[in-house]
Amino acid sequence: MFYKKSGFPEQGEVVICTVTKILYHSVFAKLDEYKHLDGMIHISEISPGRIRNIRDYVKEGKKIVCKVLNVKQDKGQIDLSIRRINTMQRINKSNDHKQEQKAEKLLDFIGKQLKKDLKTMYEEAGFKLIETYGGLYDAFQRFVLDDEEIQELKLDKELEKLLLKTVQEKIKAPEVEIKGTLKLICENSDGVEIIKKILIHAQKGDIKLSYVGAPNYKISVKASDYKTAEGILKNAQEEIIKDLIKAGGTGEFTKSK
């Protein structure tokens, strides 16, 4: 990536690294997101248990996700760990890194349309986007949801217009999904049909309902953010239960964790 952070990472931070050297009892790696910084991974921090050959776990040039254990700025020493990273942290960090790389390529693409190199694009927009939103990709997602936000940055109008157009074409709006279970009971002779009609009426837009096994039904909602999704889910399950009670039945809702 073109953009590199200055300074040092914080203890406990999760970082992307590239393995540069493998010794008998340690591994050295370059911190990809920081300028001119390298770290060391002791053999005991590579994997739990006994390690016979470090090269069974890492290779020169390989990208790895590490946790920062210790930073000694006066000595320029950074201790890293691979084994203290769990699977979800590894997946999330790798995904974030790929998304930021994708966003940088878009910034470069926009620059080429304006006959400007990537360095100039960072100076005119990139650094401001990172400072305001924490990253290029996060900024681009915000603009997909609300294109008026970009106006607050006061960018060059031609750049602003092209950036918005490109982002809206290339970046998907962020989406979250929350789920729950409805326990619906109606002992009327036509109870099954009553429940079916209520659920068909409720299933619209981003609300999805499916049969799990009597008397349980799964309900899920997708939205651009958690708060919106939660509001839609709350209104939907309350309406379903209210309609069922009117029809002589009962209902309960349990939110999935």
Secondary structure, DSSP 8 states (H G I E B T S, - for coil): ----B-S---TT-EEEEEEEEE-SSEEEEEETTBTT-EEEEEGGGTSSS--S-GGGT--TT-EEEEEEEEEETTTTEEEEESTT--HHHHHHHHHHHHHHHHHHHHHHHHHHHTT--HHHHIIIIIHHHHHHHSSHHHHHHHHHH-GGGGGGG---HHHHHHHHHHHHHH-----EEEEEEEEEE--STTHHHHHHHHHHHH--TTEEEEEEETTEEEEEEEESSHHHHHHHHHHHHHHHHHHHHHTT-EEEEEE--
